[in-house]
């Protein structure tokens, strides 16, 4: 008769499942064509470049942002092993972790906004970006912000880690670098710093929990908090 797994065996099994879900022990991606991650990254960079230079209150920003989210999501659906992206038995626990991380990051960035709001070179581009929300389109911009955040996590913290070659640390660093480079195309210097901080924290959480629940919740809490709070914090610009 087969014996039930012991506590140690259950822990090892759960740890292995978590590592597989995060992509840490993914098989070598040398056989995966490079275009599978190059094309989504290039399309996303083009889309964010257009979004960053779109006039406030127009439809170009929303259309370009939606297109980028669609590109990321399609790539995840095709090559990101969707069934292993989340761990259903610990959704609540991971969501609470993401909530705490997102709130903490939002507090840090809010303090940073107060520190740089008198520096036009840094605060000016952020204020221009936020004009899309303050021009009377807060709800649609909030929805697009949420969808974009989810799509970014699906791609950079899951799909890219599975497609890029090398060890996990190398793949994580390359994925983070790609995330920062694509964010830079919007022409907002502080957004690159935000991508570095948020991306590093999200990658660590994805590896720690073996799931994207915490990174996604973290991203949503941080991005929506910034969308709501930054216009008031930067009003002195």
C-alpha positions in Angstrom: 0.0 0.0 0.0 1.3 3.4 -0.9 2.1 5.5 2.1 0.8 9.1 2.4 3.4 11.8 2.0 5.1 13.0 5.2 5.2 16.6 6.2 8.7 16.9 4.9 7.7 15.3 1.5 4.7 17.6 1.3 7.0 20.6 1.9 9.4 19.5 -0.7 6.6 18.9 -3.2 5.1 22.3 -2.5 8.5 24.0 -2.8 9.2 22.3 -6.1 5.7 23.3 -7.4 6.4 26.9 -6.4 9.8 26.9 -8.0 8.3 25.6 -11.2 5.5 28.1 -11.2 7.9 31.0 -10.8 10.1 29.7 -13.6 13.1 29.3 -11.3 13.8 25.7 -12.4 12.4 26.0 -15.9 14.1 23.9 -18.5 16.8 25.6 -20.6 15.3 28.0 -23.1 18.0 27.7 -25.7 15.6 25.9 -28.0 13.0 28.7 -27.7 13.3 31.1 -30.6 14.4 34.5 -29.5 11.7 36.2 -31.4 9.1 34.9 -28.9 10.3 37.5 -26.4 12.0 40.0 -28.8 8.8 40.7 -30.8 6.6 41.4 -27.7 9.3 43.6 -26.2 9.7 45.6 -29.5 6.0 46.0 -30.0 5.6 47.1 -26.4 8.4 49.6 -26.7 6.7 51.1 -29.8 3.4 51.2 -28.1 4.7 53.0 -25.0 6.7 55.4 -27.1 3.5 56.4 -28.9 1.6 56.5 -25.6 4.2 58.7 -23.9 3.9 61.3 -26.7 0.2 61.3 -27.2 -1.8 64.5 -26.5 -3.6 64.6 -23.2 -7.3 63.6 -23.3 -7.0 61.9 -26.7 -7.6 58.3 -27.6 -4.0 57.6 -28.8 -2.7 57.1 -25.3 -5.5 54.6 -24.4 -5.3 52.7 -27.6 -1.5 52.4 -27.5 -1.6 51.3 -23.8 -4.3 48.7 -24.5 -2.4 47.4 -27.5 0.7 46.9 -25.3 -1.4 45.0 -22.7 -2.8 42.8 -25.4 0.6 42.0 -26.8 1.9 40.9 -23.3 -1.2 38.9 -22.6 -1.0 37.0 -25.9 2.6 36.2 -25.3 1.8 34.8 -21.9 -1.1 32.8 -23.2 1.0 31.2 -25.9 4.3 30.6 -24.0 3.8 31.4 -20.4 2.2 28.2 -19.2 -1.0 29.9 -17.9 -2.1 26.9 -15.8 1.0 27.2 -13.6 0.9 31.0 -13.2 -1.2 31.0 -9.9 -1.4 28.7 -6.9 -5.1 28.4 -6.1 -4.6 27.0 -2.6 -2.8 30.1 -1.3 -4.4 32.9 -3.3 -5.5 34.8 -0.1 -2.1 34.6 1.6 -0.3 35.7 -1.5 -2.8 38.5 -2.1 -2.2 39.8 1.4 1.6 39.8 0.8 1.1 41.7 -2.4 -1.2 44.2 -0.6 1.4 44.9 2.0 4.2 45.2 -0.5 2.2 47.5 -2.8 1.2 49.8 0.1 4.8 50.0 1.3 6.1 50.9 -2.2 3.3 53.4 -2.6 4.3 55.1 0.6 7.9 55.3 -0.4 7.1 56.7 -3.8 4.7 59.2 -2.3 7.5 60.5 -0.1 9.8 60.6 -3.1 7.2 62.6 -5.1 7.3 65.2 -2.4 11.0 65.4 -2.6 11.3 65.8 -6.4 8.2 67.9 -7.1 10.3 71.0 -7.2 12.6 69.5 -9.8 10.9 70.1 -13.2 13.2 67.8 -15.1 11.9 64.9 -13.0 8.4 65.9 -12.0 7.4 67.6 -15.2 7.2 64.4 -17.3 5.3 62.6 -14.6 2.8 65.5 -14.4 2.3 65.4 -18.1 1.7 61.6 -18.0 -0.9 62.1 -15.3 -2.7 64.7 -17.4 -4.4 61.8 -19.2 -6.2 61.0 -15.9 -6.8 64.6 -14.8 -8.3 65.6 -18.1 -11.6 63.9 -17.2 -10.7 60.3 -18.0 -9.8 59.0 -14.6 -12.0 55.9 -14.8 -10.8 54.6 -18.2 -7.2 55.5 -17.3 -7.5 53.6 -14.0 -8.9 50.5 -15.8 -6.1 50.7 -18.4 -3.5 51.1 -15.6 -4.8 48.0 -13.9 -4.9 45.9 -17.0 -1.4 47.1 -18.0 0.0 46.2 -14.6 -1.4 42.7 -14.8 -0.1 42.2 -18.3 3.3 43.4 -17.4 3.5 40.9 -14.5 2.4 38.1 -16.8 5.1 38.8 -19.3 8.1 40.0 -17.3 7.7 37.9 -14.2 6.5 34.8 -16.0 6.8 34.5 -19.8 10.1 36.2 -20.2 11.6 34.1 -17.4 10.6 31.0 -19.3 11.8 32.1 -22.7 15.1 33.7 -21.9 18.2 31.4 -21.8 20.5 30.9 -18.8 20.2 30.4 -15.1 17.3 31.9 -13.2 19.4 34.9 -11.8 20.5 35.7 -15.4 17.0 35.5 -16.8 15.6 37.6 -13.9 18.2 40.3 -14.5 17.7 40.4 -18.2 13.9 40.5 -17.8 14.3 43.4 -15.3 16.6 45.2 -17.8 14.0 44.7 -20.6 11.3 46.0 -18.4 13.3 49.1 -17.5 14.3 49.7 -21.2 10.7 49.4 -22.4 9.5 51.7 -19.7 12.1 54.3 -20.7 10.5 54.7 -24.1 7.7 56.7 -22.5 10.2 59.5 -21.8 9.6 59.7 -18.0 12.9 59.2 -16.1 11.2 58.5 -12.8 9.2 55.7 -14.5 12.5 53.9 -15.2 13.4 54.1 -11.5 9.9 52.8 -10.6 10.3 49.9 -13.0 13.5 49.0 -11.4 12.2 49.1 -7.8 8.8 47.5 -8.6 10.3 44.9 -11.0 12.9 43.8 -8.4 10.3 43.5 -5.7 7.9 41.7 -8.0 10.5 39.2 -9.1 11.5 38.5 -5.6 7.9 37.9 -4.6 7.3 35.6 -7.7 10.3 33.5 -6.6 9.3 33.5 -3.0 5.7 32.5 -3.4 6.0 30.5 -6.6 3.0 32.5 -8.0 2.1 35.7 -9.7 -0.7 36.6 -7.2 1.5 38.6 -4.9 3.3 40.5 -7.7 0.1 41.3 -9.5 -1.6 42.6 -6.4 1.5 44.6 -5.5 1.6 46.1 -8.9 -2.1 47.0 -8.8 -2.0 48.6 -5.4 1.1 50.6 -6.2 0.0 51.8 -9.7 -3.5 52.8 -8.7 -2.3 54.5 -5.5 0.2 56.5 -7.6 -2.5 57.4 -10.1 -4.8 58.7 -7.4 -2.2 60.4 -5.2 0.5 61.8 -7.5 -1.6 64.6 -9.1 -2.1 66.2 -5.6 1.5 65.6 -4.6 2.9 67.2 -7.7 0.5 70.1 -7.9 3.2 72.5 -6.8 5.1 71.8 -10.1 
